[in-house]
Amino acid sequence: MKYDKSNEKSPLNRREAINTGAKIAALGALGAVAVGTSVNAEQSDMDKYKDPSKYALPRVPMKFDKKRLALVVIDPQVDFLSPKGVGWGAFGASLKEQNTVEHLLSLFKGAKAADIIVAVSPHFYYPTDHKWEFGGPGEHFMHNTGMFDRKGAFTMEGFEGSGADFMPEFKPYILDNKTIIASPHKIFGNQTNDLALQLRKRGVSQILLCGMAANLCVESHLRNLQEEGFEVAVIKDATAGAKLPEGDGYLAALINYRYLASEVLTTKQALKILA
């Protein structure tokens, strides 16, 4: 199926996606009032994200070495993390629950203070990418809404403040001429960019992984980086997932992190390691 809108049953442009997200959030709030949702009920809903009281699989703590360690942040961009972005309707609730933006900011600050390598794996789409002839649901959504769109690979026209731009509070740490800004990944994983090359060339073998989105790009990066021989710890409250009829993306990711990652940390634990 081509990405041309005439082939889509329910095409959404960027403005429609943002408006739809706002309506979803409003309906969710009204529904909560209608059923008398209480603070206790909300707390109960958060219980599903708690760690198991007992694990079945062995837990072997990583031995962190700052000389070999990097903070890798996936897609710290407006379209994922800001109410102005097209993804807010799907991701906003989870972002608020996990305090994701604030945690990411703390990690940028902590990593810079610790003088470890920081890398960003961004998501950009150029006009040529819209010539693809097939893709999955997530790809169709991103292409139809203009998520992460740039006018071209060799121009910054219209980038500042766009959905593809980095969150303003992160820019001092990303644009310091020290942070690695990898070439863009195109679907979910880092197989299509130079992130692994950049890290290996700097002697990195351990990664603190965070960013967006939990069960999509972050989990895909986790899987591929491990296959490439990196030791990866995921920072579970420095990410978030979509909450849609398809399912709770954050919960799905959290379950797989427990099975796959060398460690699953909180931001507080990661900052302690960096300090």
Number of C-alpha atoms within 10 A of each C-alpha: 11 14 20 15 14 9 10 13 7 10 17 19 17 19 13 13 23 22 14 17 21 18 13 16 17 13 12 13 12 12 12 13 11 9 8 10 12 11 9 9 11 11 10 11 10 11 10 10 14 9 12 9 5 6 9 6 8 7 12 8 10 12 8 15 14 16 14 16 23 24 24 26 25 25 27 29 24 23 25 29 27 19 16 14 24 30 24 26 23 23 26 23 17 21 25 13 11 17 15 23 22 15 21 22 16 18 24 21 16 19 23 17 11 14 13 19 22 23 22 21 25 26 23 23 22 16 11 10 14 16 11 12 10 11 14 9 8 11 15 21 21 20 23 19 19 22 25 24 23 21 15 15 12 8 9 10 9 12 16 11 13 18 25 25 22 22 21 14 12 17 13 11 16 21 12 9 9 12 17 18 19 19 17 19 22 18 19 19 20 25 16 12 17 15 23 18 11 16 23 12 8 13 13 21 20 25 26 22 26 32 29 25 26 27 23 19 24 28 25 17 23 25 19 15 21 17 10 12 11 19 21 25 24 29 23 23 26 27 29 33 27 24 17 12 6 7 11 17 20 24 19 16 21 23 13 13 23 17 14 17 18 21 20 23 18 15 20 14 12 20 18 10 14 20 10
